[in-house]
């Protein structure tokens, strides 16, 4: 039971055979019970008469509501996972340390990230308005940004990594099914860290949010394909290429995977073509029970990418079955299977063709080509008019290449010619035709030769699950890693750990609740379940109760093992 019982209670007196009821409050003085106050309510008959008369009950003189449900859900997950205990076992209290422990600070950070992400400076005010004291006692005044920096300064890189390792071990020790297929991908998060601030993690690179001018931090995530729960994460400098990162952390990943192996079961890791390298694939090949599924650039296997779709056949996958039900036979995803020697061994190659993707790419390509044509016509006019800055063929060609770069299109589709003061341009129809033939094609490579074509394609498509997790991590409503307002590598690592824990807990909550409810919907609904405090005239303490939950809130609480009864949250009988 998670509520503070009020001291006021009903008291019955019997005098000359008649029953009289009082409301009173007692306390102990010198070890003896003393009455603090007492109010006569009446006999059972008079009390009943008041209700039958329909008299309006006394209205509270003051009310206050505090968000309760979402914090309570985070509290239940904390009790199950014991992140506070994990952190405190790695970073114990200092000799004269008082107040919340380092583990407490991590909990209050990741719980907030699950619900409504705030900066460390705003955490104190956010918790002060919540029902946190109703759930667990904490000195909210200690949850300041200054105290966070003081605590997190004590946590080393090795300790952050150890906390993460133990956290994932705890999650998976409670799972009944071990992972068989893993998904790995990377992303980056921008920060407003000043250029002169020293940092090994925050550096400039290609930012996936388009913030190339800002320093960024990279994060790699290993996910179980079946449950979408993380098994491992790593933080790295924002300018490190994916293939180099993957090669550097292969030993760590193998260590994680071996923890799930039973000596006979085989595991498959799915990743993107950005991770491909000779060293990485050789490392995977050296492990007999580890396999891979990756994508491959169409430009390095043009003989497959340019295959006529007549050589392809429809796949029996859920996406195609849904398209058939809609009568969209022409939009079915097709596939062609073969073998190819890559990275020193024969690999199974599956080429997929998506007509919908081709139409979209063709539309975009046509629009860009028309833009190039109109710009080249203007270039030619200015060159023939001998306008300033438009007299040099070299500079005009450079402008054309810059335009292609901005449009993300190859400059080889138009050829520019300058002869006798005249500029002309023409399309390279062979290049355009070759490019269009590869549209909608995707090449998948694997060493799982016994897998069906459908199984290989479905596993590769499931990389979208890890992309969905990254989108959640960047969403403004939950987790919200971006932007990082932290100025040391240590604080960045602690912040990212709390975000990864929040991300994992959101997914764990989805699995617990089930029913197809998203974490976003669950947390929004639970955040609207409030604790209500009411003050009545003459009463010294507020009356506390939980709002009547909605159908979904009741369902979520039940899945977590609790229910609301008479305004209190009670644990369901086991």
Secondary structure as UniProt FT lines:
FT   STRAND          9..15
FT   TURN            16..17
FT   STRAND          18..29
FT   TURN            30..31
FT   STRAND          32..42
FT   HELIX           44..52
FT   TURN            53..54
FT   STRAND          62..67
FT   HELIX           69..81
FT   HELIX           83..90
FT   TURN            95..96
FT   HELIX           102..115
FT   HELIX           120..128
FT   HELIX           132..135
FT   HELIX           140..142
FT   HELIX           145..152
FT   TURN            153..154
FT   HELIX           157..173
FT   STRAND          181..191
FT   TURN            195..196
FT   STRAND          203..204
FT   TURN            208..209
FT   TURN            212..213
FT   STRAND          215..224
FT   TURN            225..227
FT   STRAND          230..237
FT   TURN            238..239
FT   HELIX           242..248
FT   HELIX           250..258
FT   TURN            259..260
FT   STRAND          267..270
FT   HELIX           273..275
FT   HELIX           278..285
FT   TURN            288..289
FT   STRAND          290..296
FT   HELIX           298..300
FT   HELIX           302..305
FT   HELIX           309..311
FT   STRAND          313..314
FT   HELIX           318..325
FT   TURN            326..327
FT   HELIX           329..331
FT   STRAND          333..342
FT   TURN            343..344
FT   STRAND          345..354
FT   HELIX           355..384
FT   TURN            385..386
FT   TURN            388..389
FT   HELIX           393..407
FT   HELIX           411..413
FT   STRAND          414..419
FT   TURN            420..421
FT   STRAND          422..427
FT   HELIX           429..437
FT   TURN            438..440
FT   STRAND          441..446
FT   TURN            449..450
FT   HELIX           453..461
FT   HELIX           463..474
FT   HELIX           489..513
FT   TURN            515..516
FT   HELIX           519..527
FT   STRAND          530..535
FT   TURN            537..538
FT   STRAND          543..546
FT   HELIX           551..560
FT   STRAND          562..565
FT   TURN            566..567
FT   STRAND          568..571
//
